[in-house]
């Protein structure tokens, strides 16, 4: 449903992950997060990291009661960072949800169709007809305080909902 969030582990020697509280990486030195509807705690030790985040796709639109334009794709952002503190650092990952309608929620042909979790806007309503637009995709972000959007370090916006035509990509890139 939502796009994925991926951390790539770059300097294996600098990171010895021994506690269940710390992020553990697969054999390719990666960890993926998917949409779960809430922020997830990430504990990282000192070291170099590469992060790649994706905003969620907007919902598709309806035209004459049939699926029409797909929602815009979410923005993709990458960054490298190094944690210098000796103590572990906590971050929170919020993965955006696809706007409605999507593969798991058909929404309604008259709307309004809701936006995806983490800030996706609702699509417009067409109560007298069957031409509803899709909701916007939710943003994906990493922050230092769970309930404070002002502590966001990196944000990938979601795409807009579709209508008769394809929605705009996140950040209009």
C-alpha positions in Angstrom: 0.0 0.0 0.0 2.4 2.7 1.1 5.9 3.2 -0.2 8.8 1.7 1.7 11.5 3.3 3.8 15.0 1.8 3.5 18.1 2.2 5.6 21.4 1.0 4.1 24.2 0.1 6.5 27.4 1.5 5.2 30.3 0.9 7.6 29.7 -2.5 9.2 32.7 -2.2 11.5 31.4 0.9 13.2 28.1 -0.7 14.1 27.9 -3.7 16.4 24.2 -4.4 16.8 23.8 -6.6 19.8 20.6 -5.4 21.4 17.0 -6.1 20.3 16.3 -2.4 20.6 18.7 -1.5 17.8 18.0 -1.7 14.1 19.1 -5.1 12.7 20.0 -5.3 9.0 19.6 -8.1 6.5 22.4 -9.9 4.7 22.5 -7.0 2.2 23.0 -4.5 5.1 19.5 -3.0 4.6 16.4 -2.6 6.7 13.0 -1.8 5.1 10.0 -0.2 6.8 6.5 -0.3 5.4 3.3 1.5 6.3 1.9 0.5 9.7 -0.2 3.5 10.6 2.1 4.9 13.4 5.6 6.0 14.0 8.2 3.3 14.7 11.2 3.8 17.0 14.6 3.4 15.4 17.7 3.1 17.7 21.0 3.7 15.9 24.5 3.5 17.2 27.5 5.6 16.2 28.2 5.1 12.5 27.6 6.1 8.9 24.1 5.6 7.4 22.5 6.0 4.0 18.7 6.6 4.0 16.3 6.4 1.2 12.6 7.4 1.8 9.6 7.5 -0.5 6.3 9.4 0.0 3.2 7.4 -0.7 1.3 7.4 -4.0 -2.0 9.3 -4.3 -5.2 7.5 -4.8 -6.6 6.9 -8.3 -9.6 8.9 -9.5 -13.0 7.9 -10.9 -14.4 9.1 -14.2 -18.0 8.1 -15.2 -17.9 5.5 -12.3 -14.8 3.7 -13.6 -11.1 3.9 -12.5 -9.4 6.7 -14.4 -6.2 8.6 -13.7 -3.7 7.0 -11.3 -2.5 9.0 -8.3 0.9 10.8 -8.5 3.9 8.9 -7.3 5.5 10.0 -4.0 8.7 11.9 -3.8 12.0 10.0 -3.4 14.7 11.5 -1.2 18.1 10.1 -0.2 20.6 11.3 2.4 23.8 10.3 4.1 24.4 11.0 7.7 26.9 10.1 10.4 26.1 9.7 14.1 29.0 10.9 16.2 27.7 10.4 19.7 28.9 7.4 21.7 25.4 6.7 23.0 22.6 5.4 20.8 20.3 7.8 19.1 16.5 7.4 18.8 14.6 8.4 15.7 11.0 7.9 14.6 10.1 6.7 11.1 6.6 7.6 9.8 5.8 5.8 6.6 3.1 7.4 4.5 -0.1 5.5 3.4 -1.4 5.5 -0.2 -4.4 7.8 -0.8 -7.8 6.2 -1.4 -8.9 4.7 -3.7 -6.0 2.2 -3.9 -5.5 -1.5 -4.3 -6.9 -2.4 -0.9 -9.6 0.3 -0.5 -11.8 1.2 -3.5 -13.1 4.4 -1.9 -16.3 5.8 -3.5 -17.2 7.1 -7.0 -18.7 10.2 -5.5 -16.0 11.0 -2.9 -14.6 12.5 -1.0 -11.9 9.9 -0.8 -9.6 10.2 2.2 -5.9 11.1 2.0 -3.3 8.6 3.2 -1.9 8.5 6.8 0.7 11.2 7.7 -0.8 14.2 6.0 -2.4 13.1 2.7 -5.3 15.5 1.8 -8.8 14.3 1.0 -10.0 14.3 -2.6 -12.9 16.3 -3.8 -16.6 15.2 -3.7 -18.9 14.9 -6.7 -22.2 14.1 -4.9 -24.4 14.5 -8.0 -22.2 12.4 -10.3 -19.6 9.6 -10.4 -16.3 11.5 -11.0 -14.5 11.6 -7.7 -10.8 12.4 -7.4 -8.4 10.3 -5.3 -7.0 11.3 -1.9 -3.4 12.5 -1.7 -0.6 10.1 -0.5 0.8 10.5 2.9 4.3 11.8 3.6 7.2 9.7 4.9 9.4 11.3 7.4 12.2 10.8 10.0 12.0 12.8 13.2 13.7 13.0 16.6 10.5 13.4 18.7 7.5 11.1 18.0 4.7 13.6 18.4 6.4 16.7 17.0 6.5 17.4 13.3 8.8 20.3 14.0 11.6 17.8 14.7 11.4 16.3 11.2 14.9 15.8 9.7 13.8 14.6 6.3 10.4 14.5 4.5 9.3 12.9 1.3 5.9 14.2 0.2 3.1 12.0 -1.1 1.7 12.3 -4.6 -1.6 14.0 -5.4 -4.8 12.1 -6.0 -5.7 11.3 -9.6 -8.9 12.4 -11.4 -9.7 12.1 -15.0 -5.9 12.4 -15.5 -2.8 11.3 -13.6 -2.1 13.0 -10.3 1.0 15.2 -9.8 4.1 13.5 -8.3 5.1 14.4 -4.7 6.8 17.7 -4.6 5.8 18.2 -8.2 9.2 16.8 -9.3 
